[in-house]
Each structure stands twice: as structure tokens, then as C-alpha cells.
Amino acid sequence: MSKYSVIINPSMQWVLGFSAIVLLIAGLIGQAFEMRKIRLATYRDEELASSNIFLNKKNFKWYAIIGAGMILWYVSERI
């Protein structure tokens, strides 16, 4: 029994875990669509996209959502 189990009841663990999974899935799918839009706007069909596409500033919001989901998932597992 962890020291935080007094603060958060056991039913909250499911809510935190489910929220984490939703954030992860939404972040991954959103990033995939965003990268596709960036690639189509920047490169022609014949060209391969650069590896710098991951550093485009439009992707950072999706990285934040994915990171929040991972942190929430970690917290829900440790409670």
C-alpha cells in the first residue's frame, strides 16, 4: 500500500490510466496527421522527407500531449 492511497481512492487509478491511454492515442494519431500535412506541404511526392520533420514546431504540441499521457500512465501505475 503506497502512501498516496489515502489521498486517491482505488477507483481513481482506472480513471488516471484510461485518461493516460486516451492522451497517448490522441497524441500519436494527431502527430501522424500533422506530420503528413507537413510532409505534403513541404515536399513533392517524389522526394523523401527530411529527418528534420520531427523538429518542426507544429509537432511539439503533440509531443507535449504524448509526454503528459506517459507521465499520467506512470503515476496511475505507481499509485
C-alpha positions as CSV (number, residue, x, y, z in Angstrom):
1,M,0.0,0.0,0.0
2,S,1.5,3.3,-1.1
3,K,1.5,6.5,1.0
4,Y,-0.8,8.1,-1.6
5,S,-3.6,5.5,-1.4
6,V,-5.1,7.5,1.4
7,I,-5.5,10.6,-0.8
8,I,-6.7,8.8,-4.0
9,N,-9.2,6.1,-3.8
10,P,-8.7,2.9,-5.9
11,S,-11.3,3.8,-8.5
12,M,-9.2,6.9,-9.4
13,Q,-6.5,4.5,-10.7
14,W,-8.7,3.4,-13.5
15,V,-9.6,7.0,-14.4
16,L,-6.0,8.0,-14.5
17,G,-5.0,5.0,-16.5
18,F,-7.8,5.5,-19.0
19,S,-7.0,9.2,-19.3
20,A,-3.4,8.4,-20.0
21,I,-4.3,5.9,-22.7
22,V,-6.6,8.4,-24.3
23,L,-3.9,11.1,-24.3
24,L,-1.3,8.7,-25.8
25,I,-3.6,7.5,-28.6
26,A,-4.8,11.0,-29.4
27,G,-1.2,12.3,-29.4
28,L,0.2,9.6,-31.6
29,I,-2.7,9.9,-34.1
30,G,-2.6,13.7,-34.1
31,Q,1.1,13.7,-34.7
32,A,0.8,11.3,-37.6
33,F,-1.7,13.5,-39.3
34,E,0.3,16.6,-38.5
35,M,3.5,15.1,-40.0
36,R,1.6,14.0,-43.1
37,K,0.3,17.6,-43.6
38,I,3.9,19.0,-43.1
39,R,5.3,16.5,-45.5
40,L,2.7,17.2,-48.2
41,A,3.1,21.0,-47.8
42,T,6.9,20.9,-47.9
43,Y,7.9,18.0,-50.2
44,R,6.7,16.7,-53.5
45,D,5.6,13.1,-53.9
46,E,8.8,12.0,-55.4
47,E,11.0,13.4,-52.7
48,L,11.8,11.7,-49.4
49,A,11.1,13.8,-46.3
50,S,14.0,15.0,-44.3
51,S,14.6,13.7,-40.7
52,N,14.2,17.4,-39.6
53,I,10.5,16.9,-40.0
54,F,10.4,15.7,-36.4
55,L,11.8,19.1,-35.2
56,N,9.1,21.1,-36.8
57,K,7.4,23.4,-34.3
58,K,4.0,22.1,-35.1
59,N,4.9,18.7,-33.7
60,F,5.8,20.0,-30.2
61,K,2.2,20.2,-29.1
62,W,1.8,16.6,-29.9
63,Y,5.0,15.7,-28.1
64,A,3.6,17.5,-25.0
65,I,0.3,15.5,-25.2
66,I,2.2,12.2,-25.6
67,G,4.5,13.2,-22.7
68,A,1.6,14.1,-20.5
69,G,0.0,10.7,-21.3
70,M,3.2,8.9,-20.4
71,I,3.5,10.8,-17.1
72,L,-0.1,10.2,-16.2
73,W,0.2,6.5,-17.1
74,Y,3.3,6.2,-14.8
75,V,1.5,8.0,-12.0
76,S,-1.5,5.7,-12.3
77,E,0.7,2.6,-12.2
78,R,2.6,3.7,-9.1
79,I,-0.5,4.6,-7.0
